[in-house]
Amino acid sequence: MRNILLLSLVSLVLGSQIAFSQNIKRPDTYNYNRGVEAIQNNDAEEALEYLNKELDDNPNNGYALVWIATIRNYQEEYGRALTAADLAVKNIPKKDKQYRAFAYIVRAEVYVSLNETEKALADFSSAIKETPDDTDVYEKRANLYYYMGKYNLADKDYQKIISIDPGSVMGYMGIGRNANAEKRYSDAIEQFDYVTRLASDYSSGYSFRAESYLGLKQYDKAIDDIIHALDIDGDNKAFYLMQQVADSAMVQLVAKMKIQSAKYPNSDYWPYCLGVVYERSGAYHKAIEYYISSQEKDLSPITAYRISNCYSGMGNFPLALEHIDHAIALDSTDYDFVMAKADLLYESGDVKNAIAELDKYVNHDPEFYGGYYRRGWYKDNSKDIDGAIEDYSMSIILEPGYAYAYLGRGDMYALKNDTQSAKADFQKVIELDTIPNNGSCAQYAYWGLGEKEKAIDFMDKVIAIDPDNAGNYYDAACLHSRMGELEKAVDFLRIAFEKGYRRFAHMEMDNDLNAIRQMPEFRELVEQYKKIFESEIAEDIAADVTYEDYIAEIPFTKEDGVCKVKCSINDLPLYFVFDTGASDVSISSVEATFMMKNGYLKSTDVIGKQNYMMANGEISAGTVLNIHNVNFGELNLNNIRASVVHNQTAPLLLGQSVLNRLGSIEIDNVRGVLKITYKKKIEKSK
């Protein structure tokens, strides 16, 4: 993400250099040019190497200094960035207004990162004086005003943007966003209406207007805008609002999303979105049904993860583990999946392997406090007191504001009879966790300090906020068990089970329940719900759809250095270049015309138009098709996105719209075969 931010600023500055005055002499040395070139190539370390060499030769080169400040800022080295930006402002020639504005902007952004907003505003204002017609600087200052809550000042900057460039959407978007923040939703809608007229394909106009409609509780209009924004480019804000509106207008939302799914039968996106809203509502079986439909169109690790999450929400940890392993097989580089697997192993009672998975996670990201906390919690519940204290302490060092780490360490100190250290940690929990909500832990800290009434009052407030949350009743059972109020503890545990609590392995390890563990009422209750749980798991396993690895060997020939495979497109046999760099199946207009004339394609198969970049860098307009069937070797895939490039010499390419459905690909040049490992759906009989 930081690289993207760096490149956006770089492109902004380099793009503006075309118009600089001919009498401004900018550096043209070898080291400076190589440094700027490295920035354009997104290689920060090489850029710093050359730019620092430039400063060795020319210590007052303000241009080199401003680029160094830019890099240091996005590396979060704010002290170095500020020093370089100060020197850049002093050394860039006064007549070079564009680069002086650039230096002020960089220094302003450093000040923003340091929470010195007044200094940041002063520098943005200085940049505006240098380049008063640059709308980007007004937008940056307006954005800072927005986050400071100074909406009237932000509006003035957005109005200025409109006066400079009335065809740009950004001024209207900013005024609309400010109106939303002040809950002036009708005023906001007026701005976003104009945005959608200016740029009908700009998704944010619709997603922000959806937020306004939600504020007015006009759910039908909000849903229409959310779907429109998602349809344009999968707009992130719209995706978030989609989940929010599901809480109030689930039926309407689902109906309109099903229409989208029917309109685009080869799209994996709309079944995925349906899965997300059903998962949010707790309808896990329905969510899984749609996620599987999405998986059949595109094997996505995120979708496999969400299926796992649904099974976890139902307490079915064996199937959850199976699907998180599927996610890891599809993308072994995403360590969030490793964290999820660790949790599932723990919930299955396999603490040893859960800790081993967390070891992998911590080794991968040693600066993230959450990995240490989670591993400490596993150790805590497996009686490794010293190991838990070590991990909790590391979590606190990395994130001093995380209350649960203090609570865990306080409990461990209490077990070691270190009452002074335990008391200090419990007091810190109460200092940090002041607002009762799902996941609060101050109730335990109050009890640890001997303040029983405050503990009960806090716990009652947590339950009142979300009375349907099974975990809150389990927490109440743990609290009352700690207090020795055994019958109340069992009563709360019963409610937790009734509301869906199924974490039996955790219950067996949880020290909080030691006081009630031997009670006949406790054992009978657990046994009753374990039977229900086992029955639920059996039903899920019988109905589950899983995938097994298969290897297909596809013969290929080599022509002019490329692999060609025999492939049928809607039953028409053709030879395609096997191209991992191409986005879609690609055919030339010659083949497309033949297919249309001879019934291999229908007019209804035409989806739309899109521009494509050829291998030589040229842009060529293309038509997007839905191919009903692609078959090569033993692989048979349905509803594949394809492009017709309107260039008669364009090669036939077998690209990512097919390859994404498969797994690993190995080219065996000796035998002349492509070895493709793919996932084959296995439906389990009931």
DAVENRA-V840656 format. One record per pair of residues at least 24 apart in sequence whose ideal C-beta (glycine too) atoms are under 10 Angstrom apart, sorted by the first residue. I is the first residue (numbers start at 1). GAP is how many residues later the second one is. Records with the same first field share a line. If there is no record, write none. Layout:
I=GAP  GAP
This chain:
1=73
2=42  71  72  73  74
3=39  40  41  71
4=38  70
5=65  68  69  104
6=33  36  38  41  64  65  67  68  69
7=32  33  34  35  67
9=30  61  64  65  93  96  97  100  127
10=26  29  30  32  37  57  60  61  64
11=29
12=90  93  122  124  125
13=26  53  54  57  85  86  88  89  92  93  123
14=25  26
16=82  83  85  86  115  118  120
17=81  82
19=79
20=76  77  78  79
21=74  75  76  77
23=72
24=69  71  72  73  74  75
25=68  70  71
26=35  37  66  67  70  72  73
27=27  31  34  35  36  37
29=24  25  28  29  32  35
30=24  27
31=24  25  26  27  30  33
32=25  26  29  31  32  35
35=28  29  32  33  36
36=27  28  31
38=29  33
39=28  31  32
44=26  27  28  30  31
45=26  30
47=24
48=24  27
51=33
55=29  32
58=33
59=28  32
60=27  30  31  32
61=26  27  30  31
62=25  26  27  28  29  30  31  34  37  38  41
63=25  28  29  30  33  36  39  40
64=24  27
65=24  25  26  27  38  41
66=25  26  33  34  36  37  38  39  40  41
67=35  39
68=38
69=33  34  37  38  40  41
70=32  33  35  36  39  40
71=35
72=34  38
73=33  34  36  37  39  40
74=32  35  39
76=37
77=33
78=31  32  33  35  36
79=31  35
80=30
81=25  26  28  29  32  33
82=24  25  28  29  31  32  34  37
83=27
84=26
85=24  25  26  38
86=24
89=34  37
92=38
94=36
96=34
97=30  32  33  34  35  37
98=29  32  33  36
99=31
100=26  27  29  30  31
101=25  26  27  28  29  30  31  33  35  36
102=25  28  29  35
103=24  27
104=24  25  26  27  33
105=25  26  29  31  32  35  36
108=29  32  33  36
109=31  35
111=33
112=28  31  32  35
117=27  28  30  31  33
118=30
120=24  28
121=24  27  29  32
124=33
128=29  32
132=28  32
133=27  31  32
134=27  30
135=25  26  27  28  29  30  33  35  36
136=25  34
137=24
138=24  25  26  32  33  36
139=29  31  32  34  35
142=28  29  32  33  35  36
143=31  34
145=29  33
146=28  31  32  35
147=34
149=29  32  33
150=28
151=24  26  27  28  30  31  33
152=26  30
153=25
154=24  27
155=24
158=33
166=32
167=31  32
168=27  30  31
169=25  26  27  28  29  30  33  35  36
170=25  34
171=24
172=24  25  26  27  33
173=25  26  29  31  32  35
176=28  29  32  33  35  36
177=27  31  34  35
179=29  33  36
180=28  29  31  32  34  35
183=29  32  33
184=28  31
185=24  26  27  28  29  30  31  32  33
186=26  29  30
187=25
188=24  25  27  28
189=24  26  27  29  32  36
192=33
196=29  32
200=28  32
201=31  32
202=27  30  31  33
203=25  26  27  28  29  30  31  32  33  34  35
204=25  28  29  31  32  33  34
205=24  27  30
206=24  25  26  29  31  32
207=25  28  29  30  31  32  33  34  35
208=27  29  30  33
210=25  27  28  31  32  34  35
211=26  27  29  30  33
213=28  32
214=27  30  31  34  35
217=31  32
218=31
219=26  29  30  31  33  34
220=29  32  33  36
222=26  27  30  31
223=26  29  30  31  32  33  34
224=28  32
226=27  30  31  47
227=26  29  30  32  33  43  46
230=27  30  39  40  43
231=29  32  33  36  38  39
234=35  38  39
238=35
239=34  37
242=31  34  35  38
243=30  33  34  36  37  38
244=36
245=32
246=30  31  32  33  34  35
247=30  33  34
250=27  28  30  31  33
253=24
254=24  27  29  32  36
257=33
258=32
261=29  32  33
264=33  343  362  375
265=32  361  363  373  374
266=31  32  341  360  361  362  372  373  374  375  391
267=27  30  31  340  359  372  374
268=25  26  27  28  29  30  31  32  35  371  392  393
269=25  28  29
270=24  27
271=24  25  26  27  32
272=25  26  28  30  31  34
275=28  31  32  35
276=27  30
278=32
279=27  28  30  31  34
282=28  31  32  186  218
283=27
284=25  26  27  28  29  30  31  32  216  256
285=25  26  29  254  255  258
286=24
287=26
288=26  31  35  252  255  256  257
289=254  256
291=32  254
292=252  253  254  389
295=28  31  35  250  252  366  384  386
296=249  342  343  365  385
297=340  341  342  343  363  364
298=343  359  362  363
299=27  30  31  248  361  362  363  364  379  380  382
300=27  30  31  360
301=25  26  27  28  29  30  31  32  33  36
302=25  28  29  32  34  35
303=24  27
304=24  25  26  27  33  243  375
305=25  26  29  31  32  35  36
307=237  238  239
308=29  32  33  36
309=31  35
310=230
311=33  226  229  230  233
312=28  31  32  35  190  191
313=187  189
314=186  188  219  222  223  226
315=32  155  185  186  187  188  189  190  214  217  218  221  222  225
316=186  217  220  221  222  223  224  225  228
317=26  27  28  29  30  31  32  33  185  186  187  188  220
318=26  30  219  222  223  226
319=25  218  221  222  224  225  227
320=24  27  28  220
321=24  26  27  29
322=219  222  224  225
323=221  223  224
326=220  221  353
329=218  220  334  335  348  350
330=217  333  349
333=31
335=25  26  27  28  29  30  33  36
336=25  29
337=24
338=26  27  33
339=25  26  29  31  32  35
342=29  32  33  36
343=31  34  35
345=33  160
346=28  31  32  35  36  157  159  160  163
347=155  156  157  158  159
348=156  157  158
349=155  156  157  159  160
350=155
351=27  28  30  31  32  33  154  158
352=26  30
354=24  27  28
355=24  27  29  32  36
358=33
362=29  32
366=28  32
367=31
368=27  30  31
369=25  26  27  28  29  30  31  32  33  36
370=25  28  29  32  35
371=24  27
372=24  25  26  27  33
373=25  26  29  31  32  35  36
376=28  29  32  33  36
377=27  28  31
378=131
379=29  33
380=28  29  31  32  35  129  130  131
381=27  124  125  127  128  129  130  131
382=127
383=32  126  128
384=28
385=26  27  28  30  31
386=26  30
387=25
388=24  27
389=24  26  27  29  32
392=33
396=29  32
400=28  32
401=27  30  31
402=27  30  31
403=25  26  27  28  29  30  31  36  37  38  39  42
404=25  28  29  35  36  37  40
405=24  27
406=24  25  26  27  35  39
407=25  26  34  35  36  37  38  41
408=33  36
410=34  35  38  39
411=33  34  37  71  100  101
413=35
414=34
415=96
419=29
422=26  27
423=25  26  27
426=24  25
430=24  28
433=25
434=24
435=26  27  30
436=24  25  26  27  28  29  30  36
437=24  25  28  29  35
438=24  25  27  28  31  33  34  37
439=30  32  33  36
440=25  32  35
441=34
443=32  33  35  36  39
444=31  34  35  38  68
446=33
447=32  33  35  36
448=34
452=27  31  33
455=24  25  27  28
456=24  27  29  32
459=33
463=29  32
467=28  32
468=31  32
469=27  30  31  32
470=25  26  27  28  29  30  31  32  33
471=25  28  29  30  32
472=24  27  29
473=24  25  26  28
474=25  27  29  32  33  36  38  39
475=37
477=24  30  33  35  36  39  45
478=29  32  33  34  35  37  38
479=33
480=32  35  36
481=29  30  31  32  33  34  35  36  38  41
482=29  30  31  32  33
483=32
484=31  32
485=30  31
486=29  30  33  35  36
487=29  32  34
488=28
489=24  26  27  30  32  33
490=26  29  31  32  34  35
491=30  34
493=28  29  32  33  36
494=27  28  31  34  35
496=33
497=28  29  31  32  33  35  36
498=31
500=29
501=28  32
502=27  28  30  31  34  35
503=30
504=25  26  29  30
538=148
539=147
541=143  145
542=142  143  144
543=140  141  142  143
544=138  139  140
545=136  137  138  139
546=133  134  135  136  137  138
547=116  131  132  133  134  135
548=130  131  132  133  134
549=114  115  128  129  130  131
550=84  85  113  126  127  128  129  130
551=83  112  113  115  124  125  126  127
552=80  81  82  83  110  121  122  123  124  125  126  128
553=80  81  113  115  118  119  120  121  122  123
554=24  78  79  80  81  111  118  119  120  121  122
555=77  78  116  117  118  119
556=76  77  111  112  113  115  116  117  118
557=115
558=109  111  114
560=91
562=89  91
563=91  104  106  109  111
564=87  88  90
565=67  68  89  108  109
566=65  66  67
567=63  64  65  66  68  85  87  91
568=32  61  62  63  64  68
569=26  31  32  56  58  59  60  61  62  63  71  73  83  85
570=25  29  30  31  32  35  55  57  58  59  60  61  70  72
571=28  29  57  58  60
572=26  27  28  29
573=58  59
574=58  78  80
575=76  77  79
576=54  56  75  76  77  78  79  82
577=74  75  76  77  78
578=54  75  76  77  80  81  87  89  96  98
579=36  72  73  74  75  76  77  80
580=74  75  76  79  85
581=34  72  74  75
582=30  33  61  69  71  72  73  74  75  76  77
583=27  29  30  58  60  70  72  73  74  76  77
584=26  28  38  40  41  43  56  57  58  59  60  61  69  70  71  72  73  74
585=40  42  45  52  55  56  57  58  59  67  68  69  70  71  72  73  74
586=26  28  36  56  57  58  59  64  65  66  67  68  69  71
587=35  36  38  40  55  56  57  58  63  64  65  66
588=56  57  58  59  60  61  62  63  64  65
589=33  34  55  56  57  58  59  61
590=54  57  58  59  60  62
591=53  57  59  61
592=30  31  33  50  51  52  53  54
593=51  55
595=30  32  49
596=29  48
600=27  28
601=24  25  26  27  41  43
602=24  26
605=37
606=38
607=34  35  36
609=34  35  37
610=31  33
611=32
612=31  32  33  34  35  38
614=31  33  35  36  37
615=35  36  38
618=29
620=25  26  27  30
621=24  25  26
622=24  25  28
627=30  31
630=24  27  28  31
632=26  42  44
633=40  41  43
634=42  44
635=26  27  41  43  45
637=24  25  41
